[in-house]
Amino acid sequence: VLDIGCGNLRFEKYLSARGVPFEATCVDNCEALMREGLGDVSPTSGAVHLVQADVMQPLMDGLDVKIGLGLLPDSFDVAVTFGFLHHIRGSDCRERLVKSLGSLIRPGGLVAVSFWQFERDDRILAKAQATTEVARSKFALEALETGDYLLGWQRDESVFRYCHSFLEEEISDLSERLSPD
């Protein structure tokens, strides 16, 4: 398993709790968060290899993630990214990440990706719009793409995080561009 943006190893905890044997390469920029998650993964379920790395910079530099991380094609049976894709700015960078995941799995492998659609929730959307306007005035931000917002973090008004809300059409378009002919 390759888990990009693994955070506190939630997916590996899920596999471990169900007794699924696995070996995982877990990539995140926050080593402390990954190490914190290790305590809940049973060593009898699988081996977890932590890789502390910035996935965003290679994508912003126009690189394939496997190059930026030194990973080899066809190395994994499963590649996942949950709760991370919406933090990647720019549709081209998001597409590059998903293409990279596809190139890293063996033939017959599986890529699983989550798409946050918070614009569907009026409460979250209103909050996202308000926070984005505060950030725009505070930082004189350049234009954002449709669906791009800056959200707060745990009620701390000085912290902003980039988030993209996916539309159904966007997900379908991405899927079509990535499907083999």
Disulfide bonds with the S-S distance in Angstrom:
none
